[in-house]
Amino acid sequence: MDQIKWQANEMLGKEKVSLDFFSQREIQKVRQFHQSFPEYSITPLRSLANLAKYLGVAGIYVKDESYRFGLNAFKVLGASFAMGKYLAQKLGKDIGEMDYHTLTSEETSRALGEITFATTTDGNHGRGVAWTANRLKQKSVVYMPKGTSQIRLANIRAEGAEASIVDMNYDDAVRMTAAKAQKYGWVIVQDTAWEGYEEIPTWIMQGYGTMAAEALEQLRQLQVERPTHVFVQAGVGTLAGAVQGYFASVFGKDCPKTVIVEADKADCHYKSAVAKDGKPRTVSGDLDTIMAGLACGEPNIISWRILRDYSEMFFSCPDWLAAKGMRLLGNPLGDDLRVISGESGAVTAGLLFELLTSKDLAEAKAKLGLNKDSQILLFSTEGDTDPEHYRSVVWDGRYPSYR
């Protein structure tokens, strides 16, 4: 059975990349933009008090993104803000002056003309791009890597996108999309960054700030001034960099300890942390994991710098751990509320359980300072985006636990 691997961050604090783009002023603009959409509402923060008591910590809180804009995942936050900011820039406006109603007006549509947004996705990001393009009266083209489930493809097509599955892995599909965009004049909305393509990925990261800011606001309503620990999953690392960037910007030296969690078949950040030289590493091959949203082998260079400078620990996690998290969240203790969490959304819950109960991870637990006073924040980034697979795990017991 595959084991959990971990690496404490020995580069922590050696450099301090700027977090200005996560300032309260910037994230307030992001939140105002999202709040202007008719579909907007704050997603729930579930307090799993009984699970926390069982595991011997003060609190476990799960931000449930299955309620986000009716799309069953958080990704639309980044896509929508980046696309809105691109359109505002094209009009010579600040995003603070633009909202959903302005961007969808006849006057704005005439001024913009027809724009095609393109992306590569494992599912949730592409659906967010397609949904936003549809709402903003523009077009979208979406490519998906081999192994993508048909239901994820169907969900994207249902939002009006031209979408297809290609015979290559995620990172190769990203390169193909970039080449096609250059050829046809499309606008790439990709949630990873490379040399020469950093502006839109930065905006996507800012877009995820809405989720982090909501979570902190909700914690404070529960009389938790700050979490002591934040667990966040990483594919290319855009979400993880955004969550880390936001909390480091808000709390400075008193920042919660952040734990970065990856699929072991696509653990580029973990391998980068093991290398200890500050440079990002890549993982190639089929990246065959049930955590489809984390099946990315090349780090976003913007978010990697943030994780390198501010995050506490990196974990490489096998598929059974994600399955365990799905079952834990879907079958709560006592009167804790259920969270329907997909493969990529639940891995942090599975890891937390193992950290707090397994002797094999006692050293990692001690280094993180997890104890009876810990207040722990998790992000369930997706619901059952592949319902058949969700049932096969939660009902039929696929990917049984190691212990």
BATI-493308 format. One record per residue (C-alpha): y, z, x; residue number from 1; residue in three letters. Coordinates in steps of 0.5 Angstrom, whole numbers, always signed. Each point is the difference from the previous one (the first is absolute). Layout:
BEGIN
SITE      c2      c3      c1    nr   rest
SITE       Y       Z       X   NUM    ALA
...
END
This chain:
BEGIN
SITE      c2      c3      c1    nr   rest
SITE      +0      +0      +0     1    MET
SITE      +7      -2      +3     2    ASP
SITE      +4      +6      +2     3    GLN
SITE      +7      +2      -1     4    ILE
SITE      +4      -1      +7     5    LYS
SITE      +7      +3      +1     6    TRP
SITE      +6      +0      +5     7    GLN
SITE      +5      +5      +1     8    ALA
SITE      +7      -4      +2     9    ASN
SITE      +1      +1      +7    10    GLU
SITE      +7      -4      -1    11    MET
SITE      +3      +4      -5    12    LEU
SITE      +7      +1      +1    13    GLY
SITE      +0      -4      +7    14    LYS
SITE      +5      -5      -3    15    GLU
SITE      +4      +0      -7    16    LYS
SITE      +1      -6      -3    17    VAL
SITE      +6      +0      -5    18    SER
SITE      -2      +1      -7    19    LEU
SITE      +7      -2      -3    20    ASP
SITE      -3      -4      -5    21    PHE
SITE      -3      +6      -3    22    PHE
SITE      +6      +3      -1    23    SER
SITE      +2      +4      -7    24    GLN
SITE      +5      -5      -1    25    ARG
SITE      -4      -6      +1    26    GLU
SITE      -6      +2      -4    27    ILE
SITE      +4      +2      -6    28    GLN
SITE      +2      -7      +0    29    LYS
SITE      -7      -2      +0    30    VAL
SITE      -1      +5      -6    31    ARG
SITE      +5      -3      -4    32    GLN
SITE      -2      -7      +1    33    PHE
SITE      -7      +2      -3    34    HIS
SITE      +2      +5      -5    35    GLN
SITE      +4      -6      -3    36    SER
SITE      -7      -4      -2    37    PHE
SITE      -2      +1      -7    38    PRO
SITE      -7      +2      +2    39    GLU
SITE      +2      +6      +5    40    TYR
SITE      -2      +7      -1    41    SER
SITE      -1      +5      +5    42    ILE
SITE      -8      +1      +2    43    THR
SITE      -3      +6      -1    44    PRO
SITE      -1      +5      +5    45    LEU
SITE      -7      +4      -1    46    ARG
SITE      +0      +7      +2    47    SER
SITE      -8      +1      +2    48    LEU
SITE      +1      +8      +0    49    ALA
SITE      -8      +1      -1    50    ASN
SITE      -2      -4      +5    51    LEU
SITE      +5      +3      +5    52    ALA
SITE      -3      +7      -2    53    LYS
SITE      -7      -3      +1    54    TYR
SITE      +2      -3      +7    55    LEU
SITE      +4      +6      +2    56    GLY
SITE      +7      -3      +1    57    VAL
SITE      +7      +2      -4    58    ALA
SITE      +1      -7      -4    59    GLY
SITE      -3      -7      +0    60    ILE
SITE      +5      -5      -4    61    TYR
SITE      -2      -7      -1    62    VAL
SITE      +5      -5      -2    63    LYS
SITE      -4      -5      -5    64    ASP
SITE      +3      -7      +1    65    GLU
SITE      -5      -3      -5    66    SER
SITE      +6      +1      -5    67    TYR
SITE      +5      -5      +4    68    ARG
SITE      +3      -5      -4    69    PHE
SITE      -7      -1      -4    70    GLY
SITE      -3      -3      +6    71    LEU
SITE      -4      +5      +2    72    ASN
SITE      +2      +1      +8    73    ALA
SITE      +7      +1      +4    74    PHE
SITE      +0      -6      +3    75    LYS
SITE      +5      -3      -5    76    VAL
SITE      +6      +5      +3    77    LEU
SITE      +0      -4      +7    78    GLY
SITE      -1      -7      -3    79    ALA
SITE      +6      +1      -6    80    SER
SITE      +5      +3      +5    81    PHE
SITE      -1      -5      +6    82    ALA
SITE      +0      -6      -5    83    MET
SITE      +6      +3      -4    84    GLY
SITE      +4      +2      +7    85    LYS
SITE      -2      -7      +2    86    TYR
SITE      +3      -3      -6    87    LEU
SITE      +6      +4      +0    88    ALA
SITE      +2      -2      +8    89    GLN
SITE      -1      -7      -3    90    LYS
SITE      +6      +1      -5    91    LEU
SITE      +4      +4      +6    92    GLY
SITE      -1      +6      -4    93    LYS
SITE      -2      +7      +2    94    ASP
SITE      -6      +3      -4    95    ILE
SITE      +4      +6      -2    96    GLY
SITE      +3      -5      -5    97    GLU
SITE      -6      -4      -2    98    MET
SITE      -5      +3      -5    99    ASP
SITE      -5      -3      -5   100    TYR
SITE      +4      -3      -5   101    HIS
SITE      +5      -3      +5   102    THR
SITE      -5      -4      +4   103    LEU
SITE      -4      -2      -7   104    THR
SITE      +7      -3      -3   105    SER
SITE      +1      -7      -1   106    GLU
SITE      +6      +0      +4   107    GLU
SITE      -4      +3      +6   108    THR
SITE      -6      -5      -1   109    SER
SITE      +5      -6      +0   110    ARG
SITE      +3      +2      +7   111    ALA
SITE      -7      +2      +3   112    LEU
SITE      -4      -6      -2   113    GLY
SITE      -7      -1      +0   114    GLU
SITE      -3      +5      +6   115    ILE
SITE      -8      +0      +2   116    THR
SITE      -2      +7      +3   117    PHE
SITE      -7      +0      +4   118    ALA
SITE      -4      +5      +2   119    THR
SITE      -7      +2      +3   120    THR
SITE      -4      +6      -4   121    THR
SITE      -6      +4      -1   122    ASP
SITE      +2      +1      -7   123    GLY
SITE      +6      +5      -2   124    ASN
SITE      +6      -3      +4   125    HIS
SITE      -2      -7      -2   126    GLY
SITE      +0      +2      -7   127    ARG
SITE      +7      +4      +1   128    GLY
SITE      +3      -6      +3   129    VAL
SITE      -3      -5      -6   130    ALA
SITE      +3      +5      -5   131    TRP
SITE      +7      +1      +3   132    THR
SITE      +0      -8      +1   133    ALA
SITE      -1      +0      -7   134    ASN
SITE      +5      +5      -3   135    ARG
SITE      +5      -3      +5   136    LEU
SITE      -1      -7      -3   137    LYS
SITE      -3      -3      +7   138    GLN
SITE      -7      -3      +2   139    LYS
SITE      -5      +3      +5   140    SER
SITE      -6      -2      +4   141    VAL
SITE      -5      +5      +2   142    VAL
SITE      -6      -1      +5   143    TYR
SITE      -6      +5      +0   144    MET
SITE      -5      +2      +6   145    PRO
SITE      -7      -2      -1   146    LYS
SITE      -4      +6      -3   147    GLY
SITE      +6      +1      -6   148    THR
SITE      -3      +2      -6   149    SER
SITE      +1      -6      -6   150    GLN
SITE      +3      +6      -4   151    ILE
SITE      +6      +1      +5   152    ARG
SITE      +1      -8      +0   153    LEU
SITE      +0      +0      -8   154    ALA
SITE      +5      +5      +0   155    ASN
SITE      +5      -3      +5   156    ILE
SITE      -1      -7      -4   157    ARG
SITE      +2      +4      -7   158    ALA
SITE      +6      +1      +3   159    GLU
SITE      +2      -7      +1   160    GLY
SITE      -2      -1      +7   161    ALA
SITE      -3      -6      +3   162    GLU
SITE      -6      +4      +4   163    ALA
SITE      -6      -1      +4   164    SER
SITE      -5      +3      +4   165    ILE
SITE      -1      -3      +7   166    VAL
SITE      -6      +0      +5   167    ASP
SITE      +4      +4      +5   168    MET
SITE      +1      +8      +2   169    ASN
SITE      +7      +3      -2   170    TYR
SITE      +4      -1      +6   171    ASP
SITE      -2      -7      +1   172    ASP
SITE      +2      -1      -7   173    ALA
SITE      +7      +3      +1   174    VAL
SITE      +0      -5      +6   175    ARG
SITE      -2      -6      -5   176    MET
SITE      +5      +2      -5   177    THR
SITE      +6      +1      +5   178    ALA
SITE      -2      -8      +2   179    ALA
SITE      +0      -2      -7   180    LYS
SITE      +7      +3      -1   181    ALA
SITE      +3      -3      +5   182    GLN
SITE      -2      -7      -2   183    LYS
SITE      +2      +1      -7   184    TYR
SITE      +6      +4      +0   185    GLY
SITE      -3      +6      -3   186    TRP
SITE      +2      +7      +1   187    VAL
SITE      -5      +5      +3   188    ILE
SITE      -1      +7      -3   189    VAL
SITE      -5      +3      +5   190    GLN
SITE      -1      +7      +0   191    ASP
SITE      -1      +0      +8   192    THR
SITE      +5      -2      +5   193    ALA
SITE      +0      -4      +7   194    TRP
SITE      +5      -2      +5   195    GLU
SITE      +5      -5      -4   196    GLY
SITE      -2      +3      -7   197    TYR
SITE      +2      +7      -1   198    GLU
SITE      +6      +0      -5   199    GLU
SITE      -4      -1      -6   200    ILE
SITE      -6      +5      +2   201    PRO
SITE      +6      +5      +1   202    THR
SITE      +2      -1      -7   203    TRP
SITE      -7      +1      -2   204    ILE
SITE      -1      +7      +3   205    MET
SITE      +7      +2      -3   206    GLN
SITE      -3      -2      -6   207    GLY
SITE      -6      +5      +0   208    TYR
SITE      +6      +5      +1   209    GLY
SITE      +0      +1      -7   210    THR
SITE      -7      +3      +0   211    MET
SITE      +1      +5      +5   212    ALA
SITE      +7      +2      -3   213    ALA
SITE      -3      +1      -7   214    GLU
SITE      -6      +4      +3   215    ALA
SITE      +5      +5      +4   216    LEU
SITE      +4      +1      -6   217    GLU
SITE      -6      +1      -4   218    GLN
SITE      -3      +5      +5   219    LEU
SITE      +7      +4      +0   220    ARG
SITE      -1      +0      -8   221    GLN
SITE      -6      +4      +2   222    LEU
SITE      +4      +5      +4   223    GLN
SITE      -3      -4      +7   224    VAL
SITE      +6      -1      +4   225    GLU
SITE      -4      -4      +5   226    ARG
SITE      -7      -2      +1   227    PRO
SITE      -3      +3      +6   228    THR
SITE      -5      -6      +1   229    HIS
SITE      +0      -7      -2   230    VAL
SITE      -6      -5      +0   231    PHE
SITE      +1      -7      -1   232    VAL
SITE      -4      -6      +1   233    GLN
SITE      +2      -6      +4   234    ALA
SITE      -2      -8      +0   235    GLY
SITE      +5      -3      +4   236    VAL
SITE      +4      +6      +0   237    GLY
SITE      +6      -2      -5   238    THR
SITE      -2      +6      -5   239    LEU
SITE      -1      +5      +5   240    ALA
SITE      +6      -2      +4   241    GLY
SITE      +4      +1      -6   242    ALA
SITE      -3      +7      -2   243    VAL
SITE      +1      +2      +7   244    GLN
SITE      +7      -3      +1   245    GLY
SITE      +2      +3      -6   246    TYR
SITE      -2      +7      +1   247    PHE
SITE      +2      +0      +7   248    ALA
SITE      +7      -2      -2   249    SER
SITE      +1      +6      -5   250    VAL
SITE      -3      +5      +4   251    PHE
SITE      +1      -1      +7   252    GLY
SITE      -3      +5      +5   253    LYS
SITE      -3      +3      -6   254    ASP
SITE      -4      -6      -2   255    CYS
SITE      -7      +1      -4   256    PRO
SITE      -6      -1      +5   257    LYS
SITE      -2      -7      -2   258    THR
SITE      -7      -3      +0   259    VAL
SITE      -1      -7      +1   260    ILE
SITE      -7      -3      -4   261    VAL
SITE      -3      -6      +1   262    GLU
SITE      -7      -4      -1   263    ALA
SITE      -4      +0      +6   264    ASP
SITE      -1      -7      +0   265    LYS
SITE      +7      -2      +0   266    ALA
SITE      +3      +6      +4   267    ASP
SITE      +5      -3      +4   268    CYS
SITE      +5      +6      +0   269    HIS
SITE      -6      +5      +2   270    TYR
SITE      -2      -5      +6   271    LYS
SITE      +8      +0      +2   272    SER
SITE      +0      +8      +0   273    ALA
SITE      -6      +0      +4   274    VAL
SITE      +3      -5      +5   275    ALA
SITE      +6      +5      +1   276    LYS
SITE      +5      -5      +3   277    ASP
SITE      +4      -1      -6   278    GLY
SITE      -2      -7      -1   279    LYS
SITE      -4      -3      -6   280    PRO
SITE      -7      -2      +0   281    ARG
SITE      -3      -5      -5   282    THR
SITE      -7      +0      -3   283    VAL
SITE      -3      -7      -1   284    SER
SITE      -6      -3      -4   285    GLY
SITE      -2      +1      -8   286    ASP
SITE      +3      +7      -1   287    LEU
SITE      -6      +1      -5   288    ASP
SITE      +2      +7      -3   289    THR
SITE      +1      +2      -8   290    ILE
SITE      +7      +2      +2   291    MET
SITE      +2      -7      -2   292    ALA
SITE      +8      +2      +1   293    GLY
SITE      -1      +3      +7   294    LEU
SITE      -4      -6      +2   295    ALA
SITE      +5      -2      +5   296    CYS
SITE      -1      -1      +8   297    GLY
SITE      +7      -1      +2   298    GLU
SITE      +5      +6      +0   299    PRO
SITE      +7      -1      -3   300    ASN
SITE      +4      +0      +6   301    ILE
SITE      +6      +4      -3   302    ILE
SITE      -4      +5      -4   303    SER
SITE      -4      +1      +7   304    TRP
SITE      +6      +2      +4   305    ARG
SITE      +1      +6      -6   306    ILE
SITE      -7      +2      +0   307    LEU
SITE      -1      +0      +8   308    ARG
SITE      +7      +5      +0   309    ASP
SITE      -1      +4      -6   310    TYR
SITE      -7      +1      -3   311    SER
SITE      -5      +5      +2   312    GLU
SITE      -7      -2      +0   313    MET
SITE      -4      -7      -1   314    PHE
SITE      -7      +0      -4   315    PHE
SITE      -5      -6      +0   316    SER
SITE      -4      +1      -6   317    CYS
SITE      -6      -3      -3   318    PRO
SITE      -1      -3      -7   319    ASP
SITE      -4      +6      -2   320    TRP
SITE      +6      +4      +0   321    LEU
SITE      +4      -4      -4   322    ALA
SITE      -6      +0      -5   323    ALA
SITE      +0      +8      +0   324    LYS
SITE      +8      +0      -1   325    GLY
SITE      -1      -5      -6   326    MET
SITE      -5      +5      -3   327    ARG
SITE      +4      +6      +2   328    LEU
SITE      +6      -2      -4   329    LEU
SITE      -4      -3      -6   330    GLY
SITE      -4      +6      -1   331    ASN
SITE      +5      +6      +1   332    PRO
SITE      -1      +8      +0   333    LEU
SITE      +2      +4      -6   334    GLY
SITE      +6      -3      -4   335    ASP
SITE      +3      -4      +6   336    ASP
SITE      +2      -7      -3   337    LEU
SITE      -5      -6      +2   338    ARG
SITE      +3      -5      +5   339    VAL
SITE      -3      -7      -1   340    ILE
SITE      +0      -2      +8   341    SER
SITE      -2      -6      +3   342    GLY
SITE      -3      -1      +7   343    GLU
SITE      +6      -1      +4   344    SER
SITE      +3      +6      -5   345    GLY
SITE      -5      +5      +1   346    ALA
SITE      -2      +0      +7   347    VAL
SITE      +5      +6      +2   348    THR
SITE      -3      +4      -5   349    ALA
SITE      -7      -1      +3   350    GLY
SITE      +3      +2      +7   351    LEU
SITE      +4      +6      -2   352    LEU
SITE      -7      +3      -4   353    PHE
SITE      -4      -2      +7   354    GLU
SITE      +6      +3      +4   355    LEU
SITE      +0      +7      -4   356    LEU
SITE      -8      +1      +0   357    THR
SITE      -3      -4      +5   358    SER
SITE      -2      +4      +7   359    LYS
SITE      +0      -7      +3   360    ASP
SITE      +8      +0      -1   361    LEU
SITE      +2      +7      +2   362    ALA
SITE      +4      -2      +6   363    GLU
SITE      +4      -5      -4   364    ALA
SITE      +1      +5      -5   365    LYS
SITE      +3      +5      +5   366    ALA
SITE      +4      -5      +3   367    LYS
SITE      +3      -2      -6   368    LEU
SITE      +1      +7      -2   369    GLY
SITE      -3      +0      -7   370    LEU
SITE      -1      +7      -3   371    ASN
SITE      +1      +4      -6   372    LYS
SITE      +8      -2      +0   373    ASP
SITE      -1      -7      +0   374    SER
SITE      +4      -4      -5   375    GLN
SITE      -3      -7      +0   376    ILE
SITE      +2      -7      -3   377    LEU
SITE      -4      -6      -1   378    LEU
SITE      +1      -7      -2   379    PHE
SITE      -5      -3      -5   380    SER
SITE      +3      -7      +1   381    THR
SITE      -4      -4      -5   382    GLU
SITE      -4      +1      -6   383    GLY
SITE      -7      -4      -2   384    ASP
SITE      +3      -6      +2   385    THR
SITE      -7      -3      +1   386    ASP
SITE      -4      +4      -7   387    PRO
SITE      -7      -2      +2   388    GLU
SITE      +0      +2      +7   389    HIS
SITE      +4      +6      -2   390    TYR
SITE      -6      +2      -5   391    ARG
SITE      -5      -2      +5   392    SER
SITE      +3      +5      +4   393    VAL
SITE      +1      +6      -5   394    VAL
SITE      -5      -1      -5   395    TRP
SITE      -6      -3      +4   396    ASP
SITE      +1      +4      +7   397    GLY
SITE      +1      -6      +5   398    ARG
SITE      +2      +2      +7   399    TYR
SITE      -3      +7      -1   400    PRO
SITE      +3      +6      +4   401    SER
SITE      -2      +1      +8   402    TYR
SITE      -1      +7      -2   403    ARG
END
